[in-house]
Amino acid sequence: MLNKCCEQADHLDIQFNSKKSCLFNVGKGYKDCIQNLFIKDKQVVSLDRIRYLGIYFVTNKQLSIDISWICRKFYAAANAILYRTRFVCEMTRLCLFESFT
């Protein structure tokens, strides 16, 4: 089916980019091994998680997301503000927190 799509794309002067394409399994058979897919002799990569619009989608029985990296970034920013503003008044500290969130 992928070959037919590539043939039609050639007729329409459209090209698929295999570097920007990937395989992602969700559902009962998410652990099953899938045959390698190729777009014009270039292999499409199979991934366990995909980043899309700043959110990581993770392979599982149901579509799930991973937001742990967002929490890490938030706590790192908060700790940096707290550490660098040890000797600053509380109102200034509050303004900094509001500007970063």
C-alpha positions in Angstrom: 0.0 0.0 0.0 2.9 2.3 0.8 4.3 1.7 -2.7 1.0 2.7 -4.3 0.9 5.9 -2.3 4.5 6.7 -3.4 3.5 6.1 -7.1 0.5 8.4 -6.8 2.7 11.0 -5.1 5.1 10.9 -8.0 2.3 11.6 -10.4 1.3 14.6 -8.3 4.9 15.8 -7.8 4.8 15.1 -4.1 7.6 13.4 -2.2 7.4 11.6 1.1 10.4 12.1 3.5 11.4 8.9 5.2 13.5 10.8 7.7 10.4 12.6 9.0 8.2 9.5 9.0 8.1 6.8 11.7 6.1 3.8 12.9 4.3 3.9 16.2 2.2 1.0 17.6 -0.8 1.4 19.8 -3.3 -1.2 20.8 -3.3 -4.9 21.7 -0.3 -5.8 19.5 1.9 -2.8 20.5 4.8 -5.2 21.4 4.6 -7.2 18.2 7.4 -6.8 15.7 6.4 -5.1 12.5 8.1 -5.7 9.2 10.4 -2.9 8.0 8.6 -0.4 5.8 10.4 1.4 3.1 9.7 4.7 1.2 11.7 4.6 -2.0 14.4 2.2 -0.6 14.8 4.1 2.6 13.6 2.5 5.8 11.0 4.1 8.0 12.1 4.0 11.7 10.0 2.3 14.4 9.8 4.3 17.7 8.6 3.6 21.2 7.7 7.2 21.8 7.0 10.2 19.6 7.3 13.9 20.4 4.5 15.9 18.8 3.6 19.5 19.8 5.8 19.3 22.9 4.2 16.2 24.3 5.7 12.6 24.2 3.2 9.9 23.1 4.2 6.5 24.4 3.6 3.1 22.9 1.2 1.1 25.1 -2.2 -0.7 24.9 -3.9 2.7 25.0 -2.6 5.9 23.7 -0.7 7.5 26.7 1.4 10.6 27.1 4.6 11.2 29.1 4.8 14.6 30.8 7.6 13.8 33.3 10.1 16.0 31.3 7.7 18.9 31.6 7.7 18.5 35.4 11.5 18.2 35.5 11.8 21.5 33.5 9.3 23.2 35.9 11.1 22.1 39.0 14.5 23.0 37.6 13.3 26.5 36.8 11.7 26.9 40.2 14.8 25.7 42.0 17.0 28.0 40.0 14.8 31.0 40.9 14.7 30.0 44.5 18.5 29.5 44.7 19.4 32.8 42.9 17.0 34.9 44.8 17.9 33.8 48.3 18.5 37.3 49.6 15.8 39.1 47.6 12.5 40.3 49.1 9.5 38.1 48.6 7.6 40.5 46.2 10.5 40.4 43.8 10.7 36.6 44.0 6.9 36.4 43.4 7.2 38.6 40.3 10.0 36.3 38.9 7.8 33.2 39.5 4.9 34.8 37.7 7.0 35.8 34.7 8.3 32.3 34.3 4.9 30.5 34.5 
